[in-house]
Amino acid sequence: MRVLHIITGLGVGGAEQQLRLVLRHLPVHCDVVTLTNPGPVADGLRADGVRVTHLGMNGNRDLAALPRLVRLIRAGRYDLVHTHLYRACVYGRIAARLARVRASVATEHSLGSAEIEGRPLSRGTRALYLATERLGAATVAVSGTVAARLRAWGVPAARIHVVPNGIDAARFRHDSAGRAVTRTALGLPPDTFVVGGVGRLVPGKRFDVLVRAVAALPGAHLLLVGEGPEREALRALAVRLGAAGRVHLLGEQGSAAGPGSPGLPALLGAMDVFVSTSREEAFGLAVVEALAAGLPVLHGPCPAIEDLPADLAPGAVRISGEPDELTSVLRAHRVPGARRLDPPPAVGHYDIARSAAHLMGVYTHVLSPARPTERTRP
């Protein structure tokens, strides 16, 4: 089987890194096309031996990109096209149909109730999404919550397959010696209480709430891992609150360390508690990674946790997301010498090999000469 994955861009982001990880576990030949921004994840894919092509698309209305994409699909003689992120799903589904590929699949990584990929949903965005969704054979939802949103939009239930995001839990296993090294590299004393957050620095992540909560906790430090347009606003907020020396904006970090960078697993190892303050999430991958690192987790809306029975993630606690409440809860977690938690069963549920196997089930389903109508379930 030959599969072409089409994605909007390959900068550091959850969908982009999830694509790289799942390709390591798919037992089929896969190539990748990025419409724009062949960033760090493109370099990582190439290092893994994956062929990556940059289409060089100039904006959402660059219609000249469509025939180029069709020619590329035809030349590759692909059995299936798999699209990721909104722009790639729109153009990729049309191109796959024009190239007469046997089937196309799209993964919906970041559909919220009022936003998609961090941008407000408009009537036109929704109409175009639904029109092109009909051109594919199936839509993969990364959580049951996203599947419910797709059904509410009018996507037929039989076309929706739930394949959760996955992680390589072994990469996040806690290393006490590595924790000391990372804290030293960051200039953090061994006994300092360290709070962490991971994600794009955008309004929907509500990292300003986390900055305010930590600023009100004397001596506590905050590690924020991610990049985005809110970076300077968050820095200025920390200055106004007198916490500039305790709020560390660390930029983008992959799951593996890069030159001069500790890497995300090492940074999670340096934390004492992880907080997700997002307004809403399609999955909540960073929360699962934090659980794999043995961290107690405080979270807002998070399908990765809420779609499972509560006893599968005992170290995860739901919070309302107000700064005063968060400060109070963090103070309760400030326990000297607290031991690392064992990764809960939820971490095993989201094993990347398991997710890849489910995805292969979807591929087999849509390429079957006589497809059944029932959905593939994780």
Salt bridges, closest charged atoms under 4 A:
ASP31 OD2 - ARG2 NH2 3.80
ASP31 OD1 - HIS29 NE2 3.09
ASP43 OD1 - ARG46 NH1 3.88
ASP48 OD2 - ARG20 NE 2.81
ASP48 OD2 - ARG24 NE 3.20
ASP62 OD2 - ARG68 NH2 3.89
ASP79 OD1 - ARG102 NH1 3.85
GLU115 OE2 - ARG279 NH1 3.93
GLU117 OE1 - ARG119 NH1 3.91
GLU133 OE2 - ARG159 NH2 3.18
GLU227 OE1 - ARG231 NH1 3.20
GLU232 OE1 - ARG235 NE 3.53
ASP272 OD1 - ARG179 NH2 2.73
ASP272 OD2 - ARG183 NH2 2.80
GLU280 OE1 - ARG149 NH2 3.82
GLU281 OE2 - LYS205 NZ 2.79
GLU306 OE2 - ARG318 NH1 2.31
